[in-house]
Amino acid sequence: MVTLLALLAIAVAFALHRRTPDGPDHTTGGPSGRDRSAGGTPVPPVEAVAPAQVIARDKLVAGEPAAARDSRGQPVPPGVQRLPSGRRPANSKYAGRKFDGDTWTPELAAKYPDGVVFTNDGFPDFSPYATHTVTIDPHFQGDRTDFTQANRLAGLRGTPEGYIWHHHQDTRTMQLVPQDLHEGVRHAGGVAIMKGRK
């Protein structure tokens, strides 16, 4: 937007500058009379620039926006969208690749050598580690209700020790995954999406 406004301002200034007639009755400066506006205000010279060379502060080039940036100025992968809360999914910078953040300890790496890959839209894919996957209808209601319903659907009397139900980002799928893995990979999931919709 800034680039377009800057180009428009240059075009208007150039058009006004061209309208100032030459000659002794209309000049207030240099030999051609075009180094000042009609009101006598100095007009800086304008250099012609090819459109491909125009790069503005907002990184717009020929009307195409640059990659979005997060609050820390880091580029946001193209498939990542904001959650209903207005925030981007936690650790969405790993979209399309394996998580290797600060919380990925050597112990987790040894126990889960394939790691956790984030989807292109910025959510973790825990499915390789899920021992059970169930669908909640119509959608998530809250941890206590969801865990109870997921255990019932999976044929479990309760959540097994060392495991936790992961709320998938589709807001209906629950995956029973190792708790240390789930806690070791900071992420957004279905809960973050549902909270934003309330």
Secondary structure, DSSP 4 states (H G I P E B T S, - for coil): -HHHHHHHHHHHHHHHHHHSPPSTTT-SSSTTS-SB-TTS-B--------GGG---TT--BTTBPPPPB-TTSPBPPTT----TTSSPPTTGGGBTSB---TT--HHHHHH-TT--EEPTTS-EE-GGG-SEEEE-SS----HHHHHHHHHHHHT-SSPPTTEEEEE-TTSSEEEEEEHHHHHHS----HHHHHHHH-
